[in-house]
Structures are given as structure tokens and as C-alpha cells.
């Protein structure tokens, strides 16, 4: 797959799903956004979320900082 295919498959993850993916509570996700470690949340109706690629990029940064590959 090339980067164009990745962009087409990117989707919005809602807040509870992000919390599960990161292994933290919803409040911790909000704190991470407040500390500018994650981008600002997107508003989707009455819900909020982030693009899946942004969550995956954050997880990758955390792995690299901890020396995990």
C-alpha cells in the first residue's frame, strides 16, 4: 500500500475507542490532548474524536521514546 491508500482508509476514532486503544481512561485521553501531545479533538455531532492515523502516530512516538520497536 502507498500513502494515498493509507489516507483513504483513515477514519475517525471516537473518544471511548481512543481510550481503549491507548489503554487509559477517557479523562486521560483528554489530559493528553490538553498537554498538546495529541492534536485537538474533532467534533462529530455531539461526539469528539481523532483520526486513526493521529492515534497511531502518537502510539509510535511513545514506543520510540521508550526504546520499543
C-alpha positions as CSV (number, residue, x, y, z in Angstrom):
1,X,0.0,0.0,0.0
2,X,1.2,3.5,-0.7
3,X,0.5,6.6,1.4
4,X,-2.6,7.5,-0.8
5,X,-4.2,4.2,0.1
6,X,-3.5,4.9,3.8
7,X,-5.2,8.3,3.6
8,X,-8.3,6.8,2.0
9,X,-8.6,4.2,4.8
10,X,-8.1,6.8,7.6
11,X,-11.2,7.1,9.8
12,X,-12.4,9.0,12.9
13,X,-12.0,7.2,16.2
14,X,-14.3,8.4,18.9
15,X,-13.1,9.2,22.4
16,X,-14.0,5.9,24.1
17,X,-12.4,3.9,21.3
18,X,-9.2,6.1,21.6
19,X,-9.1,5.4,25.3
20,X,-9.3,1.6,24.7
21,X,-6.6,1.8,22.0
22,X,-4.3,3.7,24.4
23,X,-5.2,1.6,27.4
24,X,-6.2,4.6,29.5
25,X,-9.4,6.2,30.7
26,X,-11.3,8.8,28.7
27,X,-10.1,11.6,31.1
28,X,-6.5,10.6,30.5
29,X,-7.1,11.0,26.7
30,X,-8.5,14.5,27.3
31,X,-5.4,15.3,29.5
32,X,-3.1,14.2,26.8
33,X,-4.9,16.5,24.3
34,X,-4.7,19.3,26.9
35,X,-0.9,18.8,27.1
36,X,-0.8,19.0,23.3
37,X,0.6,15.5,23.0
38,X,-2.3,14.7,20.8
39,X,-3.9,17.1,18.3
40,X,-7.2,18.9,19.2
41,X,-10.3,16.7,19.1
42,X,-12.6,16.8,16.1
43,X,-16.2,17.5,16.8
44,X,-18.6,15.0,15.2
45,X,-22.1,16.0,16.1
46,X,-22.2,15.7,19.9
47,X,-19.2,13.4,20.0
48,X,-15.4,14.1,19.7
49,X,-12.6,12.0,18.2
50,X,-9.4,11.9,16.3
51,X,-8.2,10.5,13.1
52,X,-6.9,6.9,13.4
53,X,-3.6,8.0,11.8
54,X,-3.1,10.6,14.6
55,X,-3.7,8.0,17.3
56,X,-1.3,5.5,15.6
57,X,1.4,8.2,15.2
58,X,1.1,9.0,18.9
59,X,1.5,5.4,19.8
60,X,4.5,5.1,17.6
61,X,6.1,8.1,19.2
62,X,5.5,6.6,22.6
63,X,7.1,3.3,21.5
64,X,10.2,5.1,20.2
65,X,10.6,7.2,23.4
66,X,10.5,4.1,25.5
67,X,13.0,2.3,23.2
68,X,10.5,-0.3,22.0
69,X,10.5,-1.2,18.3
